Amino acid sequence: MGVVSPIDRDRAPKQDRSRATRQRLLEAAVSCLAEHGWAGSTVSVVAERAGVSRGAAQHHFPTREDLFTAAVEYVAEERSLALRALFPQGAAGDRRAVVSALVDLYTGPLFRAALHLWVAASNEEQLRSRVTELEARVGRETHRIAVELLGADESGPGVRETVQGLLDMARGLGLANLLTDDAPRRDRVVTQWAALLEQNLGR
């Protein structure tokens, strides 16, 4: 059995603290972006919310763009894990539950934060390529999860477009939700889409 040096003993807690600080910064960045938009979400504001110094924030994320693209990506990954966790044994044919869960992805603070990032990227050249790449990766992963949970066979004609249409619809509901919380209407739309999927995807 090897002897652990004092340096190694010190390194582990430091790495744990560093990971915890990074996570707090990412979560604080998403909250700030969702609440205050791009203009109101500076590194200093995020650092203060996370309870760390500006210097510590910049140690982890040298630029503002680094911080916010990493934050949205981090929470997107967390939401993907949460979506899978809702159906650990698969969706068992309950497509309405899957549609509802996918719509929920686009009506929470993550989508609001991502939307602010998209708007900022449309005006900020240095941010645009990073956000475009991030959105493509997040979109591919969400599509992959949707196909899996819906039990969709994309080799069939129109199936891929049907799944993508569902995600586009969910994004549209997320946009509508930014202005008014119209849960009853959203619930009716989810029910209708689940019925359409049953017709178009089969079993």
Short mmCIF file of the C-alpha atoms (twelve columns), coordinates in Angstrom:
data_MODEL
# 
_entry.id   MODEL 
# 
loop_
_atom_site.group_PDB 
_atom_site.id 
_atom_site.type_symbol 
_atom_site.label_atom_id 
_atom_site.label_alt_id 
_atom_site.label_comp_id 
_atom_site.label_asym_id 
_atom_site.label_seq_id 
_atom_site.Cartn_x 
_atom_site.Cartn_y 
_atom_site.Cartn_z 
_atom_site.pdbx_PDB_model_num 
ATOM 1   C CA . MET A 1   0.000   0.000  0.000   1 
ATOM 2   C CA . GLY A 2   1.537   3.312  -1.096  1 
ATOM 3   C CA . VAL A 3   2.017   6.321  1.131   1 
ATOM 4   C CA . VAL A 4   0.023   9.423  0.144   1 
ATOM 5   C CA . SER A 5   2.233   12.496 0.217   1 
ATOM 6   C CA . PRO A 6   1.085   15.705 1.948   1 
ATOM 7   C CA . ILE A 7   1.122   17.398 -1.469  1 
ATOM 8   C CA . ASP A 8   -1.356  14.838 -2.855  1 
ATOM 9   C CA . ARG A 9   -3.510  15.186 0.255   1 
ATOM 10  C CA . ASP A 10  -3.683  18.945 -0.263  1 
ATOM 11  C CA . ARG A 11  -4.313  18.648 -3.999  1 
ATOM 12  C CA . ALA A 12  -7.589  16.689 -3.690  1 
ATOM 13  C CA . PRO A 13  -9.409  19.224 -1.476  1 
ATOM 14  C CA . LYS A 14  -8.170  22.054 -3.711  1 
ATOM 15  C CA . GLN A 15  -9.506  20.279 -6.791  1 
ATOM 16  C CA . ASP A 16  -12.840 19.717 -5.021  1 
ATOM 17  C CA . ARG A 17  -13.032 23.398 -4.073  1 
ATOM 18  C CA . SER A 18  -12.133 24.403 -7.615  1 
ATOM 19  C CA . ARG A 19  -14.902 22.202 -9.070  1 
ATOM 20  C CA . ALA A 20  -17.407 23.578 -6.555  1 
ATOM 21  C CA . THR A 21  -16.431 27.168 -7.383  1 
ATOM 22  C CA . ARG A 22  -16.737 26.489 -11.105 1 
ATOM 23  C CA . GLN A 23  -20.180 24.963 -10.657 1 
ATOM 24  C CA . ARG A 24  -21.390 27.895 -8.538  1 
ATOM 25  C CA . LEU A 25  -20.191 30.306 -11.219 1 
ATOM 26  C CA . LEU A 26  -21.959 28.382 -13.988 1 
ATOM 27  C CA . GLU A 27  -25.246 28.212 -12.090 1 
ATOM 28  C CA . ALA A 28  -25.019 31.892 -11.120 1 
ATOM 29  C CA . ALA A 29  -24.306 32.859 -14.739 1 
ATOM 30  C CA . VAL A 30  -27.422 31.099 -16.005 1 
ATOM 31  C CA . SER A 31  -29.562 32.691 -13.276 1 
ATOM 32  C CA . CYS A 32  -28.207 36.156 -14.078 1 
ATOM 33  C CA . LEU A 33  -28.679 35.688 -17.813 1 
ATOM 34  C CA . ALA A 34  -32.263 34.496 -17.325 1 
ATOM 35  C CA . GLU A 35  -33.114 37.385 -14.978 1 
ATOM 36  C CA . HIS A 36  -31.104 40.309 -16.343 1 
ATOM 37  C CA . GLY A 37  -30.248 39.432 -19.938 1 
ATOM 38  C CA . TRP A 38  -26.845 39.809 -21.560 1 
ATOM 39  C CA . ALA A 39  -26.434 43.533 -20.875 1 
ATOM 40  C CA . GLY A 40  -27.047 43.135 -17.154 1 
ATOM 41  C CA . SER A 41  -24.938 40.011 -16.685 1 
ATOM 42  C CA . THR A 42  -21.337 41.019 -16.192 1 
ATOM 43  C CA . VAL A 43  -18.605 38.810 -14.739 1 
ATOM 44  C CA . SER A 44  -18.655 40.961 -11.577 1 
ATOM 45  C CA . VAL A 45  -22.407 40.450 -11.114 1 
ATOM 46  C CA . VAL A 46  -22.059 36.696 -11.587 1 
ATOM 47  C CA . ALA A 47  -19.069 36.480 -9.248  1 
ATOM 48  C CA . GLU A 48  -20.962 38.355 -6.543  1 
ATOM 49  C CA . ARG A 49  -23.977 36.048 -6.870  1 
ATOM 50  C CA . ALA A 50  -21.720 32.996 -6.740  1 
ATOM 51  C CA . GLY A 51  -19.967 34.336 -3.652  1 
ATOM 52  C CA . VAL A 52  -16.499 34.446 -5.225  1 
ATOM 53  C CA . SER A 53  -14.102 37.205 -6.227  1 
ATOM 54  C CA . ARG A 54  -13.945 38.550 -9.764  1 
ATOM 55  C CA . GLY A 55  -10.361 37.258 -9.932  1 
ATOM 56  C CA . ALA A 56  -11.497 33.748 -9.043  1 
ATOM 57  C CA . ALA A 57  -14.174 33.932 -11.725 1 
ATOM 58  C CA . GLN A 58  -11.648 35.009 -14.345 1 
ATOM 59  C CA . HIS A 59  -9.277  32.245 -13.267 1 
ATOM 60  C CA . HIS A 60  -11.925 29.717 -14.342 1 
ATOM 61  C CA . PHE A 61  -13.327 31.727 -17.262 1 
ATOM 62  C CA . PRO A 62  -10.913 34.294 -18.737 1 
ATOM 63  C CA . THR A 63  -13.604 36.072 -20.772 1 
ATOM 64  C CA . ARG A 64  -17.271 36.857 -20.390 1 
ATOM 65  C CA . GLU A 65  -18.013 34.786 -23.501 1 
ATOM 66  C CA . ASP A 66  -16.198 31.789 -21.968 1 
ATOM 67  C CA . LEU A 67  -18.329 32.047 -18.845 1 
ATOM 68  C CA . PHE A 68  -21.750 32.321 -20.469 1 
ATOM 69  C CA . THR A 69  -21.326 29.779 -23.235 1 
ATOM 70  C CA . ALA A 70  -19.951 27.296 -20.679 1 
ATOM 71  C CA . ALA A 71  -22.847 28.080 -18.330 1 
ATOM 72  C CA . VAL A 72  -25.577 27.408 -20.871 1 
ATOM 73  C CA . GLU A 73  -23.804 24.243 -22.038 1 
ATOM 74  C CA . TYR A 74  -23.417 23.020 -18.456 1 
ATOM 75  C CA . VAL A 75  -27.071 23.478 -17.585 1 
ATOM 76  C CA . ALA A 76  -28.165 21.999 -20.923 1 
ATOM 77  C CA . GLU A 77  -26.181 18.871 -20.070 1 
ATOM 78  C CA . GLU A 78  -27.750 18.801 -16.615 1 
ATOM 79  C CA . ARG A 79  -31.227 19.096 -18.114 1 
ATOM 80  C CA . SER A 80  -30.475 16.283 -20.572 1 
ATOM 81  C CA . LEU A 81  -29.470 14.074 -17.649 1 
ATOM 82  C CA . ALA A 82  -32.627 15.086 -15.778 1 
ATOM 83  C CA . LEU A 83  -34.767 14.287 -18.827 1 
ATOM 84  C CA . ARG A 84  -33.255 10.822 -19.073 1 
ATOM 85  C CA . ALA A 85  -33.686 10.352 -15.313 1 
ATOM 86  C CA . LEU A 86  -37.449 10.921 -15.689 1 
ATOM 87  C CA . PHE A 87  -37.591 7.751  -17.794 1 
ATOM 88  C CA . PRO A 88  -34.869 5.455  -16.381 1 
ATOM 89  C CA . GLN A 89  -36.560 2.377  -17.863 1 
ATOM 90  C CA . GLY A 90  -37.545 4.144  -21.077 1 
ATOM 91  C CA . ALA A 91  -40.832 5.914  -21.696 1 
ATOM 92  C CA . ALA A 92  -42.801 2.644  -21.885 1 
ATOM 93  C CA . GLY A 93  -44.914 3.974  -24.739 1 
ATOM 94  C CA . ASP A 94  -46.175 7.031  -22.817 1 
ATOM 95  C CA . ARG A 95  -45.537 9.538  -25.558 1 
ATOM 96  C CA . ARG A 96  -47.626 12.249 -23.939 1 
ATOM 97  C CA . ALA A 97  -45.309 12.184 -20.902 1 
ATOM 98  C CA . VAL A 98  -42.322 12.500 -23.231 1 
ATOM 99  C CA . VAL A 99  -43.855 15.443 -25.111 1 
ATOM 100 C CA . SER A 100 -44.667 17.151 -21.814 1 
ATOM 101 C CA . ALA A 101 -41.114 16.650 -20.517 1 
ATOM 102 C CA . LEU A 102 -39.617 18.005 -23.747 1 
ATOM 103 C CA . VAL A 103 -41.864 21.077 -23.615 1 
ATOM 104 C CA . ASP A 104 -40.739 21.645 -20.030 1 
ATOM 105 C CA . LEU A 105 -37.153 21.853 -21.305 1 
ATOM 106 C CA . TYR A 106 -38.109 24.973 -23.245 1 
ATOM 107 C CA . THR A 107 -40.216 26.732 -20.612 1 
ATOM 108 C CA . GLY A 108 -37.681 26.993 -17.782 1 
ATOM 109 C CA . PRO A 109 -34.788 29.313 -16.892 1 
ATOM 110 C CA . LEU A 110 -32.338 27.444 -19.146 1 
ATOM 111 C CA . PHE A 111 -34.276 28.362 -22.275 1 
ATOM 112 C CA . ARG A 112 -34.682 31.942 -21.084 1 
ATOM 113 C CA . ALA A 113 -30.935 32.176 -20.497 1 
ATOM 114 C CA . ALA A 114 -30.152 30.564 -23.844 1 
ATOM 115 C CA . LEU A 115 -32.486 32.990 -25.616 1 
ATOM 116 C CA . HIS A 116 -30.666 35.988 -24.145 1 
ATOM 117 C CA . LEU A 117 -27.412 34.453 -25.327 1 
ATOM 118 C CA . TRP A 118 -28.814 33.974 -28.859 1 
ATOM 119 C CA . VAL A 119 -29.953 37.596 -29.035 1 
ATOM 120 C CA . ALA A 120 -26.549 38.805 -27.832 1 
ATOM 121 C CA . ALA A 121 -24.808 36.541 -30.352 1 
ATOM 122 C CA . SER A 122 -26.825 38.039 -33.194 1 
ATOM 123 C CA . ASN A 123 -25.133 41.388 -32.444 1 
ATOM 124 C CA . GLU A 124 -21.725 40.267 -31.119 1 
ATOM 125 C CA . GLU A 125 -19.447 38.737 -33.725 1 
ATOM 126 C CA . GLN A 126 -17.056 37.103 -31.243 1 
ATOM 127 C CA . LEU A 127 -19.943 35.366 -29.515 1 
ATOM 128 C CA . ARG A 128 -21.862 34.225 -32.602 1 
ATOM 129 C CA . SER A 129 -19.702 31.310 -33.734 1 
ATOM 130 C CA . ARG A 130 -19.474 29.913 -30.207 1 
ATOM 131 C CA . VAL A 131 -23.204 30.108 -29.588 1 
ATOM 132 C CA . THR A 132 -23.980 28.644 -33.027 1 
ATOM 133 C CA . GLU A 133 -21.709 25.678 -32.302 1 
ATOM 134 C CA . LEU A 134 -23.158 25.264 -28.801 1 
ATOM 135 C CA . GLU A 135 -26.750 25.371 -30.047 1 
ATOM 136 C CA . ALA A 136 -25.974 22.775 -32.727 1 
ATOM 137 C CA . ARG A 137 -24.526 20.394 -30.124 1 
ATOM 138 C CA . VAL A 138 -27.391 20.918 -27.671 1 
ATOM 139 C CA . GLY A 139 -29.922 20.523 -30.489 1 
ATOM 140 C CA . ARG A 140 -28.385 17.243 -31.668 1 
ATOM 141 C CA . GLU A 141 -28.383 15.816 -28.156 1 
ATOM 142 C CA . THR A 142 -31.988 16.851 -27.497 1 
ATOM 143 C CA . HIS A 143 -33.066 15.339 -30.828 1 
ATOM 144 C CA . ARG A 144 -31.229 12.101 -29.989 1 
ATOM 145 C CA . ILE A 145 -32.938 11.859 -26.593 1 
ATOM 146 C CA . ALA A 146 -36.351 12.622 -28.130 1 
ATOM 147 C CA . VAL A 147 -35.934 9.871  -30.753 1 
ATOM 148 C CA . GLU A 148 -34.904 7.402  -28.063 1 
ATOM 149 C CA . LEU A 149 -37.716 8.223  -25.633 1 
ATOM 150 C CA . LEU A 150 -40.391 8.344  -28.329 1 
ATOM 151 C CA . GLY A 151 -39.271 5.020  -29.768 1 
ATOM 152 C CA . ALA A 152 -39.106 6.651  -33.191 1 
ATOM 153 C CA . ASP A 153 -37.643 4.794  -36.165 1 
ATOM 154 C CA . GLU A 154 -36.025 7.533  -38.241 1 
ATOM 155 C CA . SER A 155 -35.579 5.234  -41.220 1 
ATOM 156 C CA . GLY A 156 -39.299 5.711  -41.913 1 
ATOM 157 C CA . PRO A 157 -40.393 8.525  -44.257 1 
ATOM 158 C CA . GLY A 158 -41.021 11.799 -42.469 1 
ATOM 159 C CA . VAL A 159 -40.180 10.469 -38.992 1 
ATOM 160 C CA . ARG A 160 -37.089 12.615 -38.489 1 
ATOM 161 C CA . GLU A 161 -39.027 15.704 -39.586 1 
ATOM 162 C CA . THR A 162 -41.891 14.789 -37.234 1 
ATOM 163 C CA . VAL A 163 -39.528 14.618 -34.246 1 
ATOM 164 C CA . GLN A 164 -37.823 17.856 -35.278 1 
ATOM 165 C CA . GLY A 165 -41.241 19.486 -35.676 1 
ATOM 166 C CA . LEU A 166 -42.061 18.491 -32.096 1 
ATOM 167 C CA . LEU A 167 -38.879 20.171 -30.848 1 
ATOM 168 C CA . ASP A 168 -39.563 23.283 -32.938 1 
ATOM 169 C CA . MET A 169 -43.088 23.402 -31.498 1 
ATOM 170 C CA . ALA A 170 -41.701 23.060 -27.959 1 
ATOM 171 C CA . ARG A 171 -39.306 25.934 -28.637 1 
ATOM 172 C CA . GLY A 172 -42.223 28.045 -29.861 1 
ATOM 173 C CA . LEU A 173 -44.144 27.345 -26.664 1 
ATOM 174 C CA . GLY A 174 -41.051 28.378 -24.733 1 
ATOM 175 C CA . LEU A 175 -40.975 31.693 -26.573 1 
ATOM 176 C CA . ALA A 176 -44.672 32.288 -25.848 1 
ATOM 177 C CA . ASN A 177 -44.036 31.482 -22.192 1 
ATOM 178 C CA . LEU A 178 -41.567 34.365 -21.922 1 
ATOM 179 C CA . LEU A 179 -44.466 36.820 -22.075 1 
ATOM 180 C CA . THR A 180 -47.390 34.950 -20.523 1 
ATOM 181 C CA . ASP A 181 -47.692 31.683 -18.605 1 
ATOM 182 C CA . ASP A 182 -50.488 30.029 -20.549 1 
ATOM 183 C CA . ALA A 183 -50.272 26.559 -18.985 1 
ATOM 184 C CA . PRO A 184 -53.819 25.393 -19.894 1 
ATOM 185 C CA . ARG A 185 -53.319 26.153 -23.603 1 
ATOM 186 C CA . ARG A 186 -49.897 24.543 -23.488 1 
ATOM 187 C CA . ASP A 187 -51.410 21.430 -21.946 1 
ATOM 188 C CA . ARG A 188 -53.930 21.151 -24.801 1 
ATOM 189 C CA . VAL A 189 -51.164 21.540 -27.373 1 
ATOM 190 C CA . VAL A 190 -49.124 18.803 -25.678 1 
ATOM 191 C CA . THR A 191 -52.129 16.459 -25.785 1 
ATOM 192 C CA . GLN A 192 -52.692 17.173 -29.478 1 
ATOM 193 C CA . TRP A 193 -49.038 16.644 -30.363 1 
ATOM 194 C CA . ALA A 194 -48.974 13.347 -28.476 1 
ATOM 195 C CA . ALA A 195 -51.972 12.207 -30.555 1 
ATOM 196 C CA . LEU A 196 -50.259 13.288 -33.780 1 
ATOM 197 C CA . LEU A 197 -47.137 11.370 -32.810 1 
ATOM 198 C CA . GLU A 198 -49.181 8.227  -32.201 1 
ATOM 199 C CA . GLN A 199 -50.585 8.556  -35.704 1 
ATOM 200 C CA . ASN A 200 -47.283 9.340  -37.408 1 
ATOM 201 C CA . LEU A 201 -44.793 7.211  -35.492 1 
ATOM 202 C CA . GLY A 202 -46.888 4.127  -34.888 1 
ATOM 203 C CA . ARG A 203 -45.709 1.621  -32.324 1 
# 
